[in-house]
Amino acid sequence: MDNVFDVKGFEQYAHDRLPENIAAFFSRGAGDEITLRENTSAFDSIKLLPRVLKNVEERSLSTTILGQAINFPLLIAPMAFQQLAHPEGEVATSKAAQDHNVIMVVSTCSNCSLEEIKANTNTPPWFQLYIYKDREITKNLVRLAEASDYKGIVLTVDAPLYGKRIKELHHPLTLPPNFEVKNLKNAGLNLKDTPSTKLAGYLASLLDPGITWQDIAWLRSITPLPIILKGILNPKDIQIAIDNHIDAIIISNHGGRQLDTALSSIEALKFASSVIDGKIEIILDGGIRKGIDILKALALGAKAVMAGRPILWGLAAGGEEGVKRVLTILKTELDMAMALCGYTSINEINEEVLCFSKK
Ligand SMILES: Cc1cc2nc3c(=O)[nH]c(=O)nc-3n(C[C@H](O)[C@H](O)[C@H](O)COP(=O)(O)O)c2cc1C
């Protein structure tokens, strides 16, 4: 890993070592992968107009998200089945998150249990939830997160069905024997009789495609934890979330894995800026590959970003150390981008540095 200097390098390094079906599961997208590609290319097409002579000798990247202090404005996106990348799975990721003091959002479908993951970090994680047809299972998952002192419930709302990912169809995921999804087991779901080759599809079939805003109200009624909605793009939905006092929103298209030709995340943030107008904390995910991408998202009004695949590539390349390296790369690149744009702290970053207007 010593000769890997950017996230792109980690992608290559991981792909050189992963079986084809796992690489497809991690890295490919839905349909023709137009959204997947545009998530990154849309960042590149935003050009910067840096300021100079601003004394950038001393800089700080620390910030807060929903009141929680973090060392730099990045969270680790929820991603299922991390033992496919490394035997230590989510525990390795959480140790790296702790090292950098950034929040890890733990997937419902993590291999390691919420308790095991929390035991390895002092930076309180958040829990990503899906609403299952069986509301008791859903409720039990929330209770498990509360019992292990998770600080937020990230409800994913853009996956009523599993997206059509052609590469995955060509190279289906075969899960190793004894592969566990501990949270679901601990929440009362019996997966013993499900062959591991069918597990991923079976888990997707348990999700409730019938959920509406009333189910958000139900979730609000069963937990005092902050609720963060993940997977919103349309300004109309953002407005409803604001009206319903949702704690924060993650602007996301699920990393281009669900609806192909959905707007790229950064374009969606731009598109929704007048509705957001500082009324709700915004996190953006999808296509974060460089520190400059983080700066651009912040300039457009995001409070923080989440990184998905880069973390998995780091995990596959070198376990905990690999994730630490990816986080270090993104952090040092952000620091340099800030300095070169004339900023010394996160809350100074604003749209003035972008060479287009928000409209
Ligand atoms: C392999 C993989 C598994 C994922 N699993 C979940 C999941 O369990 N729950 C969820 O809400 N999002 C899941 N996501 C989506 C990510 O949370 C995130 O939205 C996306 O990866 C961000 O885009 P990026 O990979 O370009 O950073 C997954 C993404 C990947 C790549």
The ligand as a Tripos MOL2 file, in Angstrom:
@<TRIPOS>MOLECULE
LIG
   31    33     1     0     0
SMALL
NO_CHARGES

@<TRIPOS>ATOM
      1 C1        -21.1030   -2.6460   -1.2780 C.3       1 LIG1
      2 C2        -22.0650   -1.5960   -0.8380 C.ar      1 LIG1
      3 C3        -23.0230   -1.9180    0.1170 C.ar      1 LIG1
      4 C4        -23.9330   -0.9510    0.5480 C.ar      1 LIG1
      5 N1        -24.8190   -1.2760    1.5390 N.ar      1 LIG1
      6 C5        -25.6750   -0.3290    1.9980 C.ar      1 LIG1
      7 C6        -26.5380   -0.6170    3.0790 C.ar      1 LIG1
      8 O1        -26.5300   -1.7020    3.6540 O.2       1 LIG1
      9 N2        -27.3930    0.3720    3.4780 N.ar      1 LIG1
     10 C7        -27.4190    1.6000    2.8730 C.ar      1 LIG1
     11 O2        -28.2050    2.4580    3.2650 O.2       1 LIG1
     12 N3        -26.5820    1.8970    1.8630 N.ar      1 LIG1
     13 C8        -25.7090    0.9780    1.4230 C.ar      1 LIG1
     14 N4        -24.8270    1.2980    0.4150 N.ar      1 LIG1
     15 C9        -24.8070    2.6600   -0.1510 C.3       1 LIG1
     16 C10       -23.8140    3.5660    0.6180 C.3       1 LIG1
     17 O3        -24.2620    3.7880    1.9400 O.3       1 LIG1
     18 C11       -23.6270    4.9420   -0.0290 C.3       1 LIG1
     19 O4        -24.8800    5.5430   -0.2300 O.3       1 LIG1
     20 C12       -22.8700    4.9130   -1.3570 C.3       1 LIG1
     21 O5        -21.9100    3.8800   -1.3910 O.3       1 LIG1
     22 C13       -22.1790    6.2500   -1.5610 C.3       1 LIG1
     23 O6        -21.5470    6.3160   -2.7930 O.3       1 LIG1
     24 P1        -19.9640    6.0850   -3.0170 P.3       1 LIG1
     25 O7        -19.7650    4.6210   -2.8990 O.co2     1 LIG1
     26 O8        -19.7550    6.6310   -4.3710 O.co2     1 LIG1
     27 O9        -19.2310    6.8530   -1.9340 O.co2     1 LIG1
     28 C14       -23.9030    0.3500   -0.0100 C.ar      1 LIG1
     29 C15       -22.9260    0.6700   -0.9530 C.ar      1 LIG1
     30 C16       -22.0060   -0.2710   -1.3550 C.ar      1 LIG1
     31 C17       -20.9570    0.1270   -2.3540 C.3       1 LIG1
@<TRIPOS>BOND
     1     1     2 1
     2     2     3 ar
     3     2    30 ar
     4     3     4 ar
     5     4     5 ar
     6     4    28 ar
     7     5     6 ar
     8     6     7 ar
     9     6    13 1
    10     7     8 2
    11     7     9 ar
    12     9    10 ar
    13    10    11 2
    14    10    12 ar
    15    12    13 ar
    16    13    14 ar
    17    14    15 1
    18    14    28 ar
    19    15    16 1
    20    16    17 1
    21    16    18 1
    22    18    19 1
    23    18    20 1
    24    20    21 1
    25    20    22 1
    26    22    23 1
    27    23    24 1
    28    24    25 2
    29    24    26 1
    30    24    27 1
    31    28    29 ar
    32    29    30 ar
    33    30    31 1
@<TRIPOS>SUBSTRUCTURE
     1 LIG1         1 GROUP 0 **** ****
